[in-house]
Amino acid sequence: MNDGEDELRDIARFLAGVDRDIPWHLSRFHPDYEFTDRGATPLPLLRKAEVWGREAGLKFIYIGNVAGEDEVTYCPSCGTELIRRSGFSVLSNRVAGGLCPQCGTGIAGVFEKPAD
């Protein structure tokens, strides 16, 4: 219902205008329970939206609700894999002190538990 090209491009531009570090989670709709009169969001559309987000300047874009899709955070400067996830579990996190361990680029977010 809200996955038209113009709307997705507008969302990407809006988010980038606020802060290019805002993660954009593109969650795939799938028919379930009482909302079954629509098909699942086409995966090619989600991949196009990811491109549009990058064109708008967003650094962190994730396609969700799709088994097997990349759940990795990469450094926006050098492309190093920083955080690998599976579902809601973090499998590895290489961010140290808020920085990419390869090139030293600052990575927005909270990556360490505060001291008790």
WOJO-V57080 format. One record per residue. SS is DSSP state (H for helix, E for strand, L for the rest). NEAR is the number of other ideal C-beta (glycine too) atoms within 10 Angstrom. Layout:
ss=SS near=NEAR
ss=SS near=NEAR
//
This chain:
ss=L near=7
ss=L near=7
ss=L near=14
ss=L near=10
ss=H near=11
ss=H near=7
ss=H near=12
ss=H near=21
ss=H near=16
ss=H near=13
ss=H near=18
ss=H near=23
ss=H near=15
ss=H near=11
ss=H near=19
ss=H near=19
ss=H near=11
ss=H near=8
ss=L near=11
ss=L near=15
ss=L near=15
ss=L near=15
ss=L near=13
ss=E near=21
ss=E near=10
ss=E near=23
ss=E near=12
ss=L near=17
ss=L near=15
ss=L near=13
ss=L near=11
ss=E near=8
ss=L near=5
ss=L near=6
ss=E near=10
ss=L near=9
ss=L near=6
ss=L near=10
ss=L near=9
ss=L near=12
ss=L near=18
ss=L near=11
ss=H near=12
ss=H near=8
ss=H near=15
ss=H near=21
ss=H near=14
ss=H near=15
ss=H near=22
ss=H near=20
ss=H near=11
ss=H near=19
ss=H near=24
ss=H near=15
ss=H near=12
ss=H near=20
ss=L near=14
ss=L near=22
ss=L near=21
ss=L near=19
ss=E near=21
ss=E near=17
ss=E near=19
ss=E near=12
ss=L near=14
ss=L near=17
ss=L near=6
ss=L near=5
ss=L near=16
ss=L near=13
ss=L near=18
ss=E near=13
ss=E near=22
ss=E near=15
ss=L near=20
ss=L near=18
ss=L near=14
ss=L near=11
ss=L near=11
ss=L near=14
ss=E near=12
ss=E near=24
ss=E near=18
ss=E near=15
ss=E near=15
ss=E near=8
ss=L near=8
ss=L near=6
ss=E near=8
ss=E near=12
ss=E near=11
ss=E near=10
ss=E near=13
ss=L near=17
ss=L near=17
ss=E near=12
ss=L near=10
ss=L near=13
ss=E near=16
ss=L near=20
ss=L near=12
ss=L near=14
ss=L near=11
ss=L near=11
ss=L near=15
ss=E near=12
ss=L near=21
ss=L near=14
ss=L near=13
ss=L near=7
ss=L near=16
ss=L near=10
ss=L near=6
ss=L near=5
ss=L near=4
ss=L near=3
//
